[in-house]
């Protein structure tokens, strides 16, 4: 961790309501320091998607503040987050990131239009050249530049999103279930890329259902229960039982779920 740099992500008192009695997120305080990987554990539907969206400015909180690299996200926060260099791996790339009809190269260009724009057009040769470089750097064996992403298998779609998100250094990476649909070797390489982002100074927020993955990669693990942070644990001082209790009951030692 690099405490001499602003925190990559800070959430203070973040609440998200969707018109339901129980908030999707409830007074969440969470910090991801530069150079730190913070894992997020929890039973599905306990606020993970809202946490992902709030952290990237895709969803405005009902209450509370979100900061990236020391500054509050502005209105229309997703543009502000992108401008600050935030990157992400979405939970469901087919639904959340794939544009039907567009190729691998076109999806890469969408990830950073400012860099590839040339006057009124796009430097497509630059996009294709960069894709080759990033494929070699990441080692993820992404599909050919002219393939339509919507025709690829789930694992190959995930590779496109991973190359786009992790091919360059970023101050903040928010990754939701990045290993879904991947073989063992590609999963391991993806985990290495997340750690390489940290080594380069990024703050990484990793949302995962794999407790082994979280315990291996994380500096700290925040456990969500009914939209609240039930606890923040350190891998070397916890185990799957304690995390499971926090996930199920919101506390350790309670016998029935709240």
N, C-alpha and C positions, 0 to 999 in steps of 0.2 A: 504493500500500500504506500501511496505517496501523499502524506498529509501536508506537503508544501504546496500542493495543487488543490484547486477547488474540488469539492466532491463532484463526481460524475453525475449523480442523481440524488435528489433530496425530496422526500415527500413528508409534509408536515400536516397532520390532522386531516388527511384526505378522506373524504366521504363521497360515495357515489350512490345515488338512489335512482331506481327505475320505476318509481311509483308503487313499490312494494313496501310491506310493513318493515321488513328487515333490509337494511342497506346492503348493496353488493360489496361495498367497501365501507368500513366503519372506523373513522378516526385512525387511519393508518399513518404511522411514523416509520420511515425507513430511509436509510442512507446507504449509498454505494460509493465508496471512496475510489479515487483514481487508483488503478492498479489492483483493485479488489474484485473478486468474484463472489457475489452473494446469490446463493441458491434460494429458491422458493418452493416449499413443499406444501401439500394440502390435497385433500380429497377433491376431485373434479367438481367444479361449480361453486367453490368457496371464495371466489373473487379473483381468480388468476387472470381471466380474460380482461376484466376491468383494470386490474393492476397493469397489465401489458399496455392497454390502450391509454390509460392515464399517463404512464411514464413516457409515452411517445407523443403526447398531445393529440391523440386521436379521439379522446374523450375528455371533455371538461369536467372536473370534479364538481359535485354539488357544493362542497365546502373544502377548505384547505388549500395548500399551495404546492406547486411542483416546480422544482429548480433543476436545471441542467447546467453543469459547469459554473455554478454560482449565481445564475440569474434566473428570475422567475420566467416561466413560459408565458408568452404574450397571447392575446386573443388570436384564434386561428392557430393554436399551438403546434400543430403538426408541421407547418412550414417553418416555424421558429426552431423546432427540434431538429429538423433536417438541416437547417442553416447552421446549427451548432455542431453538426457532424454526427448526430445520433443515427445508429443503424439498428436493424431489427431482422429477426427470423420469425415470421408469423406462425401462429398456432396451426392454421389451416391454409397453406399456401394456395391450394386450388381455389378456395373461396375468397381469400383475402388478398392475393397478390397476382394471380394469373389473369392476364387480359386475353380473352379468346382471340385467336387469329394472329397474335404477335409472336415473333420468333425469339429465340434465345438472345440474339444480339439486341433486339428491340427492348426486351425486358432489362437487359444490362444498361442500355441507354436511359431507360426510365428511372433507373436507380440514381442517376447523377446527370440530369439533363444539362445543368449548367456547365459541366466540364466538357461535354461532347458537343455543345451547340456551336455552330459556325455560321455567323450571320443569321440568315433565316432558316438554316437547315441544320442537319446533324452530320458530324464527321463519322460516317459509317465505317470507313477504313480504320479510323482510330479506335472505334468500338470493337471491331473484330480483332485488331492487333492486341488490344488490352485484354480481351477475353482469353487469348492464347497465353498471355503472360500470367494472368490470374489463375488459369487452369493449372499451369505448371507450378505456380507458387503454392496453391492450396492442395494440389494433388487429389482433387475430387473427381476428375474425369467427367467434366460437364459435357452435355450433348453438343453437337455441331451448331455453329452460330445461326444457320438458316433453318433449323428445325423449329416448328411451331411448338411452343411450350405446352399448350393444351393437349397435344397428342402424345406427350411423354408419360411414362409411368410415374407413380407417386414418388418413388425414390429419386428418379432423374429430375423431377420438378424440384424436389428438395435440394438437390445438388446445385441447381441454378440459383436458388434463393440463398444458399450458403455461400457460394462464390461471390454473389453480389454483396452480401452483408459482411463477409469476413475477409474478403480479398485485400482490403486496405485497412490501415489503422484508423480507429475511431475513438473519440473520447468516451462514448457510451454505446454499449451493445445490449439490446434487450432481446433475449432469445427464448422462445416458447417451444418446448418439446423439440429441440433441433435434431434429435436422433431418430424421430419417427420415420419409419419406412426405409431405414438405411441398413445395409449389411454391417457385420461386425467391424470390418476394416475401415469402412467409411465413417462409422460411428466414432471409432477411436481417433481418426484424423480430425473429425469435427471437434471433438473434445480438446485435442491438441491446439486447434486453431483458436478456440475460446481462451485457452491459457496463454497463447501467444498474444492475443489482444490485451490481456492483463499485463503481460510482461512489457508490452509497448506503452503502457500507461492508461489503458482504457479501464473504465468501470464496467463490469459485466453483471447483468441481472439475468439469471438462468432459472426459468420456470420448467420444472421437470416432475414426472411421476416416478422416476427411477431413483430410489433412495440411495442405491449404491453409487450412482453417478453423482448425486449431490454430495454425498459424504466424501467422495474421492476428489472432486474438483473445487468445492466451495471453501472459502475462507470463513464464511458464516452462513447459516441457513435460517431463513425466516419461515415460520410455519403459519399458514393461514387456516383459520377456523371461523366459519360464518362471517367472512369478510374482515375479521380482525387479525392482527398479528398476535397469535397466542403465545409465541415465544421466539426468541432468536438464540440459536445454539451454535456452538463451535464444534466442528466434526471430531476433533481429537478428544473432546470432553463429553460426547453424547453417543447414542447408538440408535438403531432403528426402532427399538422399543419405545424410547423416550419420544422420538419424533412421531411415531405412530399414535401414542397417547395424546400428544398435542393436536395431531390431525383429527382424531376421532372425538376427543372430549374437550379440547381447548385448554387442558391442563394435564399435568402428570399425576396419575394415581386416582383419577376420578373414574368410577366404574361404568357410568352411563353417559351417553352423549348429551350435550346441552341442547 
